[in-house]
Amino acid sequence: MVNKLINFTQDGQKITVKYDNKPLILTVITPEIVRVFQDRGNASNSYAIDGDKEIKTDFKVKEKDGHVELSTAKLMIKIYDDEKIDVYDEKGDPLILDYRKKRTPIDRQMDEEHLKLAESEGHDVKKLLGAHDKDYYEIVKSLADDEQFYGLGDKTGFINKRHYAYDNWNTDNPDPQVESFTHLYKSIPILLGLKNKHPYGIFFDNTYRNHIDLGKESNDYYYYSAVDGNIDYYIIGGDSLKEVITNYTYLTGRVPMPQKWTLGYQQSRWGYSVSQKQVERIAENLRKYDLPCDVLHLDIDYMRGYRVFTWRKDNYESPEKFVAKMRKLGFRIITIIDPGVKKDDDYKIYKEGIEKGYFVKAPDGTVYVNQVWPGDSVFPDFGRKEVRKWWARNCKYLVDLGVSGIWDDMNEPASFKGEIPQDIVFHNEEEASTHKKMHNVYGHNMAKATYEGLKKFSGKRPFVITRAAYAGTQKFSTVWTGDNQSLWTHVQMMIPQLCNLGMSGFSFAGTDIGGFGADTTPELLTRWIEGALFSPLYRNHAALGTRSQEPWVFGEPTLSIYRKYLKLRYRFIPYLYDEFYRETKTGLPIMRPLVLNYENDPQVYNLNDEYMVGEDILAAPVVQEGQTKRAVYLPKGKWIDFWNGVEYSGKTTILVDAPIGKLPLFIKKNTILPWGKEVSHISGEPDESMTFRLFGKKGKYVHYQDNGTDFKYQKGEYNLYKVKVDKDGSVKVKLEKHGFGPVYRRITVQLPNKKIEFKYKNGEYVRE
C-alpha cells in the first residue's frame, strides 16, 4: 500500500512533509547540508554535532507534479510518496537516489527445499529472510555502475569500500584484524561517495548498532539499516570531495591545533612501566643511540593494581620526581587510563562513584559489575554531564604529577566476562537509557571528559588518545587503529585505514608501528617506520610477551635506517604543523588518499599503497616482504624524486628502486616546503630561524607559527609568513600577519642551486 504524500508546511528552514503515516522533516542547515529526520520515539540529541549549525540560507520549496521539490544554491531534493527522496546537485547531476524496488537479501534466493533444510538444522529462517523487529529500519539507495565509496573511519580492508558491508558497533576483538572484519573499535558513519565522478556525503547520526552494505548484497543498491533509533541523516554536497569533507567537518567539528611536540616520535610498550628503572633504561637508549623522541607512554603497569588514577609505589621512588626527571631529558610522559573502576571498598575512586551514583546499573537498580584488568569492575556512566565532570576532576591527579597527556583505552567499553547486556542502564544526558543506545558513544564521552579535565587543569591544548570513538570525537581526541599485529597485511592496511580516518574527520591518527601483537622482524619494522613517516601519530607500541621492537634490538642496518627516518620526520614537523593549521580552517586531513586530491582520475579510485601529505608530497611505501622495487603511480603534473631530484611527468606509472632503507617519496614540482632543524626532541622555546626548500623553479608558501602549546592562537596570537620564488629566481619573504611575539630572526630559502638568507630588520625581512 502506498504511503501517500499529503502536503508540506514550512517553519523557517524546517520543512515538514506530511504522509498518511509519520511526517518526514527536512531542515536546511547550509546550502550544502540538509538534514532528513523522522521521529521514531527516541531522544534526538546528537553526540557528534555541538551547537546549532544552521545558517541563514536562501532556498525554495514547492509542490510539483505530485512531489515536493526543495532547492538551495547547491542541492535539489525531490520528495515523493513512500518517503522516497532523490538528491541532485545544482546542475541536475544525480547524487543520492532512493531505490524503488524491494531489497533482495542474499539468503532470500534459497528455494523451499533449502529453507526447510535450514529450519531443520536449527536456523532462524525469519532472520535468514531479513525479518526484523518493530524498531528496525532501513534506507535503501540506488547504486550506479560507476559509484565509489570512502570514509567510515578505520574499517579494515581497502580504501574503496564498494562491494563491502560493515557494522557500527564498537568492539574489542583480539583476533588478528583482517579485511572481513565488519567492525572494530570505532563507529564513524560518514559515507563519502563519487557517483559518476560527482561527490556527495551522507552522515547517519544514530548511536544504535547499524549496518551499511555498499553493494555486497546487490549491484543495484546500497543500504543503511539500524536496530533502533530515529531516522536521522544529513545529505552533504560540495563541488569536490574536499568540499564535502569541509562541510562534514563544519557539522561535526575539526581537530584543533595540537601541541607541537605531539608530532614527534613516541615510544611505548606494554610492560615498560612495571618499574621506573625500565622506563629510564629505554629513555637512556633512545638518547644513547641518537634516536629523536618526544614521548614515552606508560601502559597499565604503572597503576597500583590497575586502579585508574593511581600510581604504584613499589617500583617508583616518586612519580612526580620521575616525570620531572624524564622531562629534563626531553621526554614527556603519557599515561593510559581505562574506564573500568576496580570494585574495592578501600579505593577512593570506587567509593566516591558508589556514594554519588556515578556507575551504570542493572535494570534492578544494582550497580553493574563485569571484569576488566583490575578484576571485578564497575563502569562510569559517561553519558551524564555530572559524571564527565567528576572524571575530568580526577584527571587533575595526573596533571599535577606532570603528565603531558592521557591515553584512553578499553572504552568500547571492553569487558572480560561477556559483552555488557544491552538493557544495562546508561544515561543519555539526564534521561535514563540503555547500553543498546549509548554503547557507540561511550568512548566518545570518556574522551570528552578526559579532554575537559586536561584543558581545565593544564591550561594547554589537551593531548588525548582514544581507542573507541564516534563521529565528532575528533574535536577532543587523537585516535589510533587499536591492537594491530606484526603482520605484513597490517602495514598494508595502515594506509587505507589512516586515509579513510582522515576523510572521516580524524586528521590526527596513527597505528602501532611495528605491530602491537605477534612478533615483528627487522624488515617489517623498517618498512613500517618508513611507511608511517607522515602518520600524524608516530608511535611504536608492542604487547607484553611479544618480541621487543626497539630499533637497537635488531642491530645494523635496522638501527641506522630507523634513525634516518626519525630524523627525517623531525625535518618535516614544521610542514605537518602547517597542515594542521590548514586543517582547522578546512577540515581536510594531513595524510590523505590520492583520490581526495585527484577525484577525476579513475586510476586512483582503488589505490591502496600510496598516499599524499597535503597536496604537495606523495609517499609510496614498500609494504611487501622482500620487495626492492615497486611501481608508483604519479597523478597529473610534474613530480620530483625527493632523494635525487629527478623529474617525472604525471598520469603515468614508473618503476622505482626501493631497497631496504628507501621510502619512494615525490614532491610536486614548484613546491616550497619548510624544513625543520635536526633535533633530539621538540623544544618548548620558539625557533629563531627557519629554512624553506624549493622543489622546482618557482613557488609560493604560507607558513604558520604560534607558541605550540596553548589556545592563544584562537585569539590571534600567531604569525603567518609568505615565501615566494618567481620564475626569474627572485625571492620574497614577508611577515603577512604578526600576532605572536617572537618572529624568526633569520629565514633561509634553499633553491636547487644556492641558498638565500634573509634577516628580520625593522619589521621586514631583508636579503643579506
N, C-alpha and C positions, 0 to 999 in steps of 0.2 A: 504493500500500500504506500502511495506517495505521501511524503511529509511536505505538504504544500506551503510555499512561501506566501504569507498573507500580505504584509506591508512592512514598512520600516519607520522608525522615529529617530530623530536626531537631538542630542543634547550636547552642545559644544562639539567636541571631536569624537564623541561616542555615538555610534550608530547601532541601534537595536533592531535586528531583523527578526520579525515575528513569524513563527511557523505554527502549524497545527500542534506540534509538540513544544519543546523548550525553545526559547529565543536564543539567537546567536548574537554576541556583541562584538563589534569591530571597533577598535579605538585607534585613531590616527595618532601615533606618537611623534613622528617626524615625517617629512616627505618620503623617506626610505624605509620607515618601520611602521608596521600595522600589527596590532595585537588582535588575535582571534580568541574569544573566550566564551565558554558555556558553563554556567554554574551547575554542578552536579552534587551540590551539598557539602563541599569542602571549603575550609578557610582559604581565602585567595591571596594571602600574603606571600611575597616572594623572598627567598633567601638569596637569590642571585642578583636581584636588582634593588639597589638602595635609592630611596628618594623618588621624587616624581620626575620622570624623564620626558614627559610630554612637553613639546614646544609648540608655539602657535604656528599652525600650518594651514595654508590655503588648500582646499580640496573641494571636490564636487561629488554629490551623491544624488542619484536619480533612479527611478524605475524605468526599465527599457526592455521591451519585448519579453515580458514575463520574468525578468530578473532584475536585481538591484546592481547598479554599477557605481563603484567608488573609485575616484581617480585623484591622485596627487600629481605633483610635478614629476615624480619618478616611478610611480606604480599605478597600474589599473587592475582593480579587483572586481570580478563578476561573481555574484552570489545567486544561486539557483535553488529550486526545490531540493528536498532531501539534504539540505545543508551542504550542498556541493559548492566549492569555491575554486575559481580559476584565477591565477595571478599572471600578469604580463608586465613587462617593463613599459616605459613611456613610449617606446617605438612600436609596441604591439607584439614584441617577441615573447613567446610563452616561457614562463619560468616554473610555476608550480601549478599543475592541473590535477584536479581530483579525478580519481578513477571511477568510471560509471558502472563497471561490471562487478560481479562478486569475486572476492578472493577465492583462490583455489589452493587451500593448504596442501602441502606436499603429500600428506598421507590420505587426502581425500580421493586420490587416484585408486585407492585399494578397491578391488571388487568384493562382492558379497562373501565369496569363499574365504578371502584373506581376512576380512573383518571378523568372520566367525572364528577363524583360527586365532586371531589376535585376542579376541574375547576369551576363548578357552584357555589361553596362556596367561590370563590374569591382567591383560592390559585394559586401561580405561579407554574404551572406544570413543566415548564422547570427547575426551580430551584429544585423542588422536585426530578427531574430525574438526577440532578447533572450537568446540563448545566452551563457553566461559561463563563466569558468574555475572550477576547483575551490575557489579561495579566496573567490570572490564569495558574498555572501549578501544577502538582502533581508528586510525586515519590513514586512508589509502590514496596514494598519488600515482599518476601515470608516469611511466618510465620511458624516456626516449632512448633510441639506439645509441646516440652519442650523448650520454649523460654520465658525468664522473662525480665522485663523492669524496670529500675530505672532512677533516675535523674530528669530532667525537673524542677529543682528548688523546690519551695514550693507549688506546686499544691496541692489542697485539696485531701482528701481520704487516701488511704492506701499506704504502702511502695512500693509494686509491682504494676506497672501501667498497667500490662497486662489486656486486656479486656475493657480498658477505653479510652476515647478520650478527647483531650484538645485543647484549643486555646491559642495562644500567642498574647495577646492584653491587655496591662497594663490597669487595670480597678479598680476604687474605687467603690466597691459595698457595701453599708452599711448593706445589709441583713446578717443575721447570716450565716456564711460560712458552707456549707455542702459539702458532697463528690461529689454531682452532679455539683458543680461549675466547669466550664471548664476553667475559667481564673480569676486571681486576679491581684495583683499589679506588678508582675514581668514576664518577658519573658526571660527564660534561656533555649534555645532549644538544650541542650545536652542530648542525649538519650544514656543510658548505657544498653547494652544487654548481656544476657547469653543465648547463643544458644547451647543446649545440653552440658551445662557446659563450653562452650568456650566463653570468654569475647570479647567484642568489644564496640566501641563508634561511634556515628555519631553526629557531630556538624553541625547544619543547620544555617549558618550565613546569615540570611535575616531579616531585621528590619521590613518589611511589616507584616501585620496581617497574621498569618499562623496557620495551624491546623495539629494536629497529632493524628491519630487513631491507637491504639495499639491492634487491634483485637476486637474492639467493633463491627465493621461492618461485619467482617468475621473472621473465624478461619484460613483462608488460606493466609491472607496477612495483613500487616500493611502499613500505608501510611502517607506521609507528603505532605501538599499542601500549597500554598501561593497565595495571591490575586495578587501579582506583584513581581517584582524583578528578579535578575539573579538566575539561578541555581548555588548554591554556598554552598557546604558542604564538610566536612572533614571526611574521614574514619580514625578511630583511633584504632590501635591494641595494643596488650600487652599480656604478658603471664598470667596476672591475672587482675581482676577488679582494683586492686590497681595500676598496671602499666598503665592501660588505663586512670585512673584519673590523674596519674602523667604526662602522655603525654598530656592530655587535658589541664591541668593547665600550662604545659610548653607553650602551644599555647596561652591561654587566660590570663595567669597571676595568681599569687598566692597572698594570703593575706599576707601583710608584717607584721613584728613583731608589735604587738600592744604595747601601753604604758601599763605597768604592772597594774596600778590602774584600767584600764578599765575592768579587770576581777573581780573586786569587785562587791558587791551588789549595785544596783541602784534603787532609789525610785522616783516615778513620779505619777502625776495625773493632768489631765486637770482641772484647777481651783485653784491649789496651788498658781500659780504665779500671781493671781489677786493683791496680796499685799505682801510686804516684810515680814510683821508680820506673815502671814500664812505659808510662807516658813520657817521662823525661828522657828515657833512652831513645824513643822514637824521635823526639824533638832534637836531641843531640845528633842523631844520624842524619836527619834532614839537613842540618847545618854543616855537619862534617863532610857530607857528600855533595855540598853546594847545590842543593835542590830547593829552589824557591818555594815557599809555602806560607800561607797566612793563617790557616785554621787547623786545629786538632779537635776531632769530635770524640766525645765520651759517650759510649753506648751504656746499656742498662747496668753494667757492673759497678759504676761509681756510686750508685744509690745504696742505702742501707736496706738490704733485703728486698730490693726492687720497690721500695716505698717512694712514690713520687714526692718531690720537694724535700728530699733528704740527701745527705752525703755521708758515705761510710767514713768512720774514724779510724778503723783498724789499719788500713794501708795508706792513709793520707795524714800527714802531720797536721796540716791546716788547709782546708780548701781555699780559703781566701789568699793565704800566702802562696799556695801552689799556683793559683790562677794569675796572681801578680808576677810570679817568677816567670811563667810562660809568656806573659805579655812583654816583659823586658827583653825576652829573646825574639820578639816579633811574632809570637803565636797568640791567636785568640782562641778561647775555649768555647765550644758549643756543646751543650748537654741535651741528652734525649729525655723526653718525658712521655709517659703513657697515660691514657685516661683511666685504666683500671686501678682503683684505690684499694690497697690491702685492707681486708677486714681484720682489724686489730684494735681492741678497746684502748690500748695504750699509745695509739698513734694519733697525733693531733689532727691531721687532715681528715682521717676517718671519723673521729669523734665529732669534730665540728660539722662535717657534712651530714652526719646522722642527726645531730641536735637540730639542725636547721632544715632538714628535709630536702637535701640537695641531690640525692641519688634517685635513679629511676626505680620504679616499684612494679611489683607484680599486680595483677588485677585485684587481688585480695587486700592490697594496701601495704603488704610487707615489702621491705627493701629487697630488690632482686639481686641474687648472688650467682656469679659464674666464676670461672677460673681463668687467670692470665698469669703473667710471670710471678707475681707475689704469692700465688696460690689463690685461695678464696678472695674474690674481689667484687667491689661494687662500682657503679658507673655514674659519674656526674651527669645530671640532666641538662646538657648544654643548650637545649632549646630555650631555656629560661634566662632572661637577662640577668636576674639576680645571681644565678649560678655562674654565668660567664664573668660577672664582676668579681665573684669570690675566687674563681680560678685565676683571673688577672691579678688579684691582690697577692695570691700565693707565688706568682712569678717574681715578685719582689725579692724573695729569698735568694733566687739565683742571680738576679741583677746585682744585689748587694754584695755578693761574693765576687763580682767582676765578670761573670759570664757574659759573652757578647751576643749570643743568640740561642734560640731554643728549637729543638728538633722534635716535632710531634709525630709519634709512631703509634701503631696498633689501634688507630682511631677509625676503623671501618664501621663499628668497633669489632675488633677481633676478640674471640673468646675460645678457650680450650675445651670446654665441655659442651660442644654443640653450639650452633648459631642461636643467638638470643631470640626467644619466641616473638612472633610478630605482634602479640597482644600485650606485651610488656608496656607499661605506661611511661611514655616520654612526653615532654611538653612541646607544643608548638607555640612559643612565647608563653602567654598565660593560659592558653587553652590546653586542657589535658588531651593528649593524642596517643599515638601508638608507635611502637618501633617500626611497624609497617610503613608509616608515613615519614618518620624522622630519620630512619637509618641512613639514607643517602646524604643527609646534611649534618650528620653527627661530626665528622671530621672537619667540615666547613665551620661549624660553630665553635669547635675546640680551637681551630686555627685563629678564628676571630678573637676569641677570649685571650689567647696567648699573645696575639698582636697588640691588643689593647693594653695588656699588662706591661709588655716591653716598652711600648710607646710612652706610657704614663711614668714608669719608674726609671727609664734610662734617658728619656728626652731625645733619643736618637731614632733613626729610621729602623724599625724592627726587622731583625733577620729571623724569620720563622721558616722552618721547612716542615711540610706535612706530607704524609703518605696518602691519606684519603682526602678527597676534595669533591666539590660540586662546582657547577658554573658560578663564577663570581669570586671563588676563593682566591683568585689571583690578586685581588685587592689587598689581601692580608698575608699571603704566604708564597714562598718558593715551593716547588714540588720536585720530587724525584720519582722515577718509574717503579720504585719498590724493589722487592727481593729478586733481582735477576740472578743469573748464574754465569759461571766462567765457561760460556759456550760461544762458539763462533756464530751460531744463529742469533745470539743476544747482542753481539756487537753489530751484527747486520740490522737487527730490529731497532737499535738505538736511533738510527736516522729517521725512519718513518714515525717512530713514537715521539721524538722530540719536535719534529717538524709539525706533526698534527697537533701536539700540545700547544705549540706556538700559534698556530692558526686558530686554536680554540681559546685564545686569550692568555695562555700561560707562557709568557715570554721568558720567565726565569725558571728554567727546568734543567734536569740532568739525569744521568744514570749512574749506577755504581760502577766506576771504571775498574776494569779487571774482572768484574763479576762478583756478586755477593756470595752465592752458594757455589759448591763444587770447587775444583782446583784449577787455577789459571796456569798458563805456560808462558815462557818468556816472549814467544812470538805473539800470543793473544794479548798480553798486557801491553806490549809495544804498539801493536796496531790500534789498541783501544785508546791509549793516551794520545796517539796521533789523530785518530778519527774524531775524538771528542774535543779537539783543540779549541773550538769555538762554542762548545756547550756552555751556556751561562753558568750553570752549577758544575764545577770542575772538581769532582771528589772521587777519590779511590776509597772503596769500602768493601770489607770482606767479613764473612761469618766466622764465628768461633768454630774451631775444628777443621777449617779449610787450610790449604797451603798458604803460608804468608805471601803477600804480594807487594811488599815494599820493593822498590826497584833494585836496591842493593842486594837483595836476597839472591838475585839471578846473576850477579856479576856483570862482566862486559860481554857483548856490547849493549845489553839492555840498559844498564845504568847510564851510560853516556847518551844514548838516544832519548831516554826518559828526561834527562837533564836538559837536553837540547830543546825538547818541546815545552817543558815548563818555562824555560827562559823565553822561548818564542811567545808563549801565552802572555807573559807579562809585558812584552813589547806591544801586544795588541790590546791590552786593557784600556788605554785611552779611547780606542775606536769602539770597543764594546760599551764603554760608559757613554760615549756619544750616542750609540744606538739606543741605549735605554732612555736617554733624554728624548730622542725622536719618538720612541715607543710611547712615552707619556702623552705625546701630542696626537699620535695616530692609532695606537694600539697594535701596530704591526710588529711581528716578532723579530728577534735578533737572528736566530737560527731558523731558516725557512726553506721549504722545498722550492725547486726551480719553477714549479707551476704557479707559485704566487707571483713571481716576477715576470713569467712568460706564459700567461694563461692561454694565449692563442697558438701555442706551439704544441701540437699533439705528441711530439717526441718526449715531452717531459711529464705527461699525464701519469705515467706509471714508473717514473724514475726513482728508484729506491735507494741507490747507493751514492748519491751526490747530494750536496746541499749548498745553500748560499748563506752568507752572512750579510745582512742588509741587502744592498743592491750591487755591491762592488766586489765581493770576494766569493769565489767558488771553490769548494773543497770536494775532493773525490777520494775518500779514504779507501784503503785496501781492507776488505772485510772477509777475505777468503784465505784460509790457511795455505801457506806455501806460494802464494801469488807474488810475483815480482814485476809483472807488467799488467796494465789494465787499460781498458777502453774508457775514454772520458768524452761525454757529450758536452760540447760547448754551444750554448744558445747564441742567438744573433748578436752581432757586434764583433769587436776585436778584443782578444784576450792575451794577457802577458803572463808567461810562466814566472811565478814568484821566485823560483830558485835560480833561473839562468837568464831571465829577460827575453826569452824567445817569444815572438808574437805569432798568434794564430787567428785565423778568421773563424767566425762562429757559424752556427747552423750546420755543424759537422761533428763527426766522431773521430777522435785521434787516439792513437796508441801511445801510451807514455811508459817510461821506465819507472818502476816503483819498488826498488829494493827495500829490504827491511831498513827502517830509519828514514824513509822518504814518504811524506804525505803529498800527493799531487795537489797543487794549490795554484790558482789562477786569479789574477786581478784584472778587472775590466779596464781596458785601455783608457787613458786620460782620467785616471782616478788619483786623488790625493788622499793619503791616509796619515793620521797621527801615529807617531812611533815612540812608544814609551821607553824609559830607561831600563837597563838591566839591573834588577834589584832582587834582594832575597825575600822581600815582603813589601806590601804597600805601606808607605809612611803616612802617619797622621798629619804631617806637615805639608802645606801646599808646595807644589813643584815650582821651581824658579825659572825653569826653561822647558821648551817643548820643541820636538822635531817633527816636521811633516815631510813625507816622502811622496814624490810624484812618480807615477807609473804611466809613461806615455810622454806626450809633448805639451799638453795643456790640461787645465782642470780647475775646479773650484771646490772649496770645502768649508763647512761651518763647524767649528769645534766648540764644545761646551765645557765649562769649568765651574765647580762650586766647592764647598768645603768638604764634600764627600761623606758627611755623617748625619746631619740633622735636616730639619724641614724648612730652614731659612730660605732655601731656593724657591719655595712656594710663595714667598713674599718678594721675590725679585732679586734675591742675593745670589746672582750668578753672572758669569761673563760669557759672551759669545765672540769668537774670533773668526774672521773671514780670511781665508788664504786663497789667492787666485794666481794662476800662472797662465799667461797668454801664449798664443802660438809663436809669437816673436821672441819668447823667452823672458819677457818682463814679468816680474814677481811683485805682488802687492800683499801686504799683511795689514789687517785693520781690526781694531777692537770695536766690534759692532755694538756691543752692549757692555757696560761696566756697572755691575751691581754687586760684585763680590770684591772685597778689598784687595788682596794680593793678586797682581797680574803677573804674567810671565815677564821676567826682566829681559829674557833673550829668546828669540824664536829662530830656528834653523829650518830652511826649506832645502831639502835634498833633491836636486834634479838628477836625471840619469848620469850626467857627466860632471856635475860640480855642486858645491854647497853654497847657499847664500845666507848670510847672517843678518838678523835684524835686532836692534836694541831698542828697548822702550825708553822714550825720552819725551817729556812734556806732553804726555797723553797720546803719543803716537809711536808707531814702530818705524824706526829709521834704519835704512840699509847701511851696514858698516862698510 
